[in-house]
Amino acid sequence: MSNSYKSAGVDKEEGYKAVELMKQNVLKTHNKSVLTNLGSFGAMYELGAYKNPVLISGTDGVGTKLEIALKQKKYDTVGIDAVAMCVNDVLCHGAKPLFFLDYLACGKLDSEVAAELVSGVTEGCLQSGAALIGGETAEMPGFYKVGDYDIAGFCVGIVEKENLIDGSKVQEGDKIIALASSGVHSNGFSLVRKVLTDYDEVISTKEHGSAKVSDILLTPTRIYVKNILKVLENFEVHGMAHITGGGLPENLPRCMGKEFSPVVWKDKVQKLEIFDIIQKRGNIPEEEMFGTFNMGIGYTLVVKAEDSEKIIDFLNSLGETAYEIGYIEKGDHSLCLK
C-alpha cells in the first residue's frame, strides 16, 4: 500500500477549496495600494506619498476565547478579535493600519469552517481599513486535535514621524478619557471559562438583555481605528492605551513616561454587568478583576485638560461611549485606583 500526503492527514484539495471560499471576502478588503492577488509568494503593498513615514507593527492572537467559539460552533466572530487585537495596538502610536496577515492552524481542515473563521478576519479588516493581503492555513495532524483551530494575525500601520504618539508629550494634569468596550474582548478567558462553564445558560445583562452566555462572551472586540483617526485629525492627543491583558493597571502606564502615574477614579468606571456576574460567581477580589479584565473600558486617551470635554463630545458624536476617568500626576509609573 502506497502512502500519500492525504493518508498522513493533510488534504491538499480541502486546502485549495478553503482558499476559493475565502477569496471573495478577502478581495473586498483590497485597495489600490495592494499590488498582488492571492497566491503570490509575497504580498506587495505600495505606501504612496509620505514625507517621513514610520511603520508600526503588531501581532496577537485570540487566546482561549477560541475554545468557546469552537465548542459552540460559532466561527464568524473570533477573526474580528484577531484583527482588533493588532490594529488597536498599532493605533496607540497614531498609526493607520495598512495591511493584515492571518495565520490559521488546525488538526484537520474543514474548508467551510476555515472560510467562516477568515470571514471574521475580513470583517475586522473592513472595520479598520486594513487590507488582508495574505496569510497561512496550516493543517497539522497529530499536533492539533481534530476540530481544534488556532488563529493569530500580524498588522502593519503607518504614521508620519512628526505625528508619532510615543507618550513623550504626556504631562502632569493631563486628563484620561475612557472609551467603552463591547464586552470582555479577548483577554482573561482562562478565568472566564473557569467561572462560567455553561455556555448555553441564558442570563440577563443591561447591555445584552436576555442572552446565552456564549453569545455575550463571543461579542467581538471593538475596533476603535476609524473614530480615533478622526480624533487625531482634529485634536492633539498625548498618549493612548489599548486595554487588554492586565487591564488598566498594566496598560495605562505604558503610554506615558516613567516619571508619571495615571490616577483613575473607580466610581467613574462604567463597568459592564458581565464583569459583576463573573466577579460574584467566581468570588474574585476587585483588585484581581481590575488586573485581569478591561472592566468596560477598551481604549483610553491622555489629552490636555482643556481639550478633554471637546474630545469627549466629539467621540460621542461618532457613536463611541466616551467619558473622563482620571488624570496624570507625578509618580512611580504605577496606576493609582481611587
C-alpha positions in Angstrom: 0.0 0.0 0.0 1.4 3.4 -1.0 1.4 6.4 1.2 0.2 9.9 0.3 0.0 13.3 2.0 -3.7 12.8 2.4 -3.2 9.4 4.1 -0.8 11.2 6.5 -3.6 13.6 7.4 -3.1 16.6 5.1 -5.8 17.1 2.5 -4.4 19.5 -0.2 -7.7 19.6 -2.1 -9.5 20.7 1.0 -6.9 23.5 1.3 -7.5 24.6 -2.3 -11.2 24.6 -1.6 -10.8 26.7 1.5 -8.8 29.4 -0.4 -11.5 29.6 -3.1 -14.2 30.0 -0.4 -12.1 32.8 1.3 -11.2 34.6 -1.8 -14.3 36.7 -2.4 -14.3 38.1 1.1 -10.6 38.8 1.1 -10.7 40.7 -2.1 -13.3 43.1 -0.5 -10.6 44.4 1.7 -8.1 45.3 -1.1 -7.5 48.8 -2.3 -5.3 50.4 -5.0 -2.2 50.0 -2.8 -2.4 46.2 -2.9 -0.2 45.2 -5.9 -0.7 41.4 -5.7 -3.5 38.9 -5.8 -3.8 35.9 -3.6 -1.3 33.2 -4.5 1.9 35.3 -4.8 4.9 34.2 -2.8 4.9 37.6 -1.1 2.2 40.2 -0.7 3.0 43.6 -2.1 1.7 46.9 -0.7 2.6 50.4 -2.1 3.0 53.0 0.6 2.2 56.1 -1.6 3.2 59.6 -0.7 4.7 60.1 2.7 7.3 62.6 3.9 9.0 60.6 6.7 6.9 57.5 7.4 7.2 55.3 10.4 5.9 51.7 10.2 4.3 50.4 13.3 3.7 46.6 13.6 1.8 44.4 15.9 0.9 40.7 16.3 -1.5 38.9 18.5 -4.0 36.1 18.8 -7.4 35.4 20.4 -6.4 33.2 23.3 -8.7 30.7 24.9 -11.8 32.7 23.7 -11.4 30.3 20.8 -12.5 27.4 23.0 -15.9 28.9 23.4 -16.3 29.6 19.7 -15.2 26.0 18.8 -17.5 24.4 21.4 -20.5 26.5 20.2 -19.5 26.1 16.5 -19.7 29.8 16.1 -16.7 30.7 13.9 -17.5 34.1 12.3 -16.6 36.5 15.2 -13.2 35.4 16.5 -11.5 36.6 13.3 -12.7 40.1 14.2 -11.0 39.7 17.6 -7.7 38.7 15.9 -7.7 41.9 13.8 -8.9 44.1 16.7 -6.1 42.9 19.0 -3.5 44.0 16.4 -5.0 47.2 14.9 -6.0 48.7 18.2 -2.4 48.2 19.4 -0.7 50.0 16.5 -3.3 52.7 16.7 -1.9 53.6 20.1 1.0 55.2 18.4 -1.2 57.2 15.9 -0.7 54.6 13.1 -3.3 54.0 10.4 -3.4 50.2 9.8 -2.3 49.4 6.2 -2.4 45.7 5.9 -3.0 42.5 7.9 -1.9 38.8 7.5 -3.6 36.0 9.3 -2.4 32.5 10.5 -4.9 29.7 10.9 -3.8 26.3 12.2 -5.9 23.2 12.7 -5.7 19.4 13.2 -8.0 18.6 10.3 -9.0 21.2 7.8 -12.7 21.8 7.1 -12.8 24.3 4.3 -16.2 25.7 5.4 -15.1 26.3 8.9 -11.8 27.9 7.7 -13.7 30.2 5.4 -16.1 31.2 8.2 -13.1 32.0 10.5 -11.5 34.1 7.8 -14.8 35.9 7.1 -14.4 37.4 10.6 -10.9 38.5 9.7 -12.1 40.2 6.6 -14.9 41.9 8.6 -12.3 43.2 11.1 -10.1 44.4 8.2 -13.1 46.3 6.7 -13.9 47.9 10.1 -10.3 49.1 10.5 -9.5 49.9 6.9 -6.7 47.3 6.6 -6.2 45.2 3.6 -6.0 41.4 4.1 -3.1 40.8 1.8 -2.0 37.3 2.7 -1.9 34.5 5.3 -1.2 30.9 6.1 -3.6 28.0 6.7 -1.7 25.1 8.3 -3.2 21.6 8.6 -1.2 19.9 11.3 -2.5 16.4 12.1 -1.1 14.9 15.3 -0.2 18.3 16.6 -3.7 19.7 16.9 -6.8 17.5 17.6 -9.5 17.2 15.0 -11.9 20.1 15.5 -9.2 22.3 17.1 -8.3 25.6 15.4 -6.0 28.4 16.4 -5.9 31.9 14.8 -3.4 34.8 15.0 -2.5 37.8 13.0 0.0 40.4 12.1 -0.6 44.1 11.3 1.4 46.9 9.9 0.4 50.5 10.2 1.9 53.8 9.2 2.3 57.3 10.7 4.3 60.4 9.8 7.2 60.7 12.2 6.1 64.2 13.2 2.7 62.8 14.3 4.0 59.7 16.2 2.5 59.2 19.6 5.0 57.7 22.0 3.9 59.1 25.3 6.7 61.8 25.4 4.1 64.6 25.4 2.1 63.3 28.4 2.4 65.8 31.3 1.1 66.3 34.8 -2.5 67.4 34.8 -3.5 65.7 31.6 -6.9 64.1 31.6 -7.7 60.4 30.9 -10.6 59.6 28.6 -12.1 56.2 28.5 -13.9 54.5 25.6 -16.3 51.8 26.4 -15.5 48.2 25.5 -18.1 45.9 23.8 -17.6 43.2 26.4 -14.8 41.0 27.7 -13.0 41.5 24.4 -10.2 38.9 24.1 -8.4 38.7 27.4 -8.9 36.9 30.7 -10.8 34.0 29.1 -9.0 31.3 31.0 -10.5 32.8 34.2 -13.9 33.4 32.5 -14.1 29.8 31.4 -13.3 28.6 34.9 -16.2 30.7 36.3 -18.9 30.5 33.5 -18.9 26.8 32.4 -22.4 26.5 30.9 -22.2 28.4 27.6 -25.9 27.7 26.9 -27.1 29.3 30.1 -29.3 32.3 29.5 -28.5 35.3 31.6 -29.7 38.9 31.7 -27.4 41.9 31.5 -28.2 45.6 30.9 -26.0 45.6 27.8 -27.3 42.5 26.1 -30.7 41.8 27.6 -31.5 38.2 27.9 -28.9 36.1 26.0 -26.9 33.0 26.1 -23.6 33.2 28.0 -21.7 32.2 24.8 -23.3 35.0 22.8 -22.3 37.6 25.4 -18.8 36.2 25.7 -18.3 35.9 21.9 -19.2 39.6 21.3 -16.3 40.8 19.1 -13.6 43.1 20.4 -14.4 46.7 19.5 -12.2 48.2 16.8 -11.6 51.9 17.5 -9.5 52.7 14.5 -11.7 54.9 12.3 -13.1 57.1 15.1 -9.7 57.6 16.8 -8.1 58.6 13.5 -10.8 61.2 13.2 -9.9 62.5 16.6 -6.2 62.7 15.7 -7.1 64.8 12.6 -8.8 67.4 14.9 -7.1 67.3 18.3 -3.8 66.9 20.0 -3.5 63.5 21.8 -0.6 62.9 24.2 -1.0 59.2 24.7 -3.3 56.2 24.0 -3.6 52.7 25.5 -5.4 49.6 24.4 -6.8 48.0 27.5 -6.0 44.3 27.0 -4.4 41.6 29.3 -3.6 43.1 32.7 -6.4 45.6 32.5 -6.0 49.3 33.4 -3.1 48.7 35.8 -0.9 47.0 33.2 -1.7 49.0 30.1 -2.5 52.6 31.1 1.0 53.4 32.4 2.6 52.1 29.1 1.5 55.2 27.3 3.5 57.7 29.4 7.0 58.4 30.7 8.3 56.6 33.8 8.0 59.7 35.9 4.2 59.8 35.6 1.4 57.8 37.2 -2.2 57.6 35.9 -4.9 58.2 38.6 -8.3 56.6 37.9 -11.5 57.1 40.0 -13.0 53.6 40.3 -16.5 55.0 40.7 -16.2 56.7 37.3 -15.5 53.4 35.5 -18.7 52.4 33.8 -18.5 48.6 34.4 -20.3 46.3 32.1 -22.7 43.9 34.0 -21.0 40.8 32.7 -18.0 41.7 34.9 -20.2 41.9 38.0 -21.5 38.4 37.2 -18.0 37.0 36.7 -16.8 38.6 39.9 -19.7 37.4 42.0 -19.8 33.8 40.7 -16.1 33.4 40.9 -15.7 35.1 44.2 -12.9 37.2 42.6 -11.3 40.1 44.5 -11.8 43.6 43.0 -8.1 44.1 42.6 -7.9 40.8 40.6 -10.8 41.9 38.4 -9.2 45.2 37.5 -5.8 43.5 36.9 -7.3 40.9 34.6 -10.2 42.4 32.6 -10.9 45.7 30.8 -13.9 46.2 33.2 -15.8 48.0 30.5 -13.0 50.2 29.1 -11.5 49.1 25.9 -9.3 52.1 25.0 -8.0 55.3 26.7 -6.7 58.6 25.6 -4.5 61.0 27.5 -5.2 64.6 26.5 -4.7 68.2 27.6 -7.1 69.2 30.4 -8.6 72.0 28.3 -9.4 69.6 25.4 -10.9 66.8 27.4 -14.6 67.9 27.2 -14.4 68.7 23.5 -12.8 65.4 22.6 -15.4 63.5 24.7 -18.2 65.3 22.9 -16.6 64.6 19.5 -16.2 60.9 20.3 -19.8 60.6 21.5 -21.0 62.2 18.3 -19.2 59.5 16.4 -21.0 56.7 18.3 -18.5 56.0 20.9 -19.3 56.0 24.7 -16.5 58.3 26.0 -16.1 59.8 29.4 -13.4 61.1 31.7 -12.0 58.7 34.3 -8.9 60.4 35.8 -5.8 62.4 35.4 -2.0 62.2 35.3 0.3 63.1 38.2 3.9 62.8 39.0 4.6 59.3 40.5 6.2 55.9 40.3 4.6 54.9 37.0 2.0 52.6 38.6 -1.7 53.1 38.4 -3.5 54.7 41.3 -7.1 53.5 41.6 -9.0 55.8 43.9 
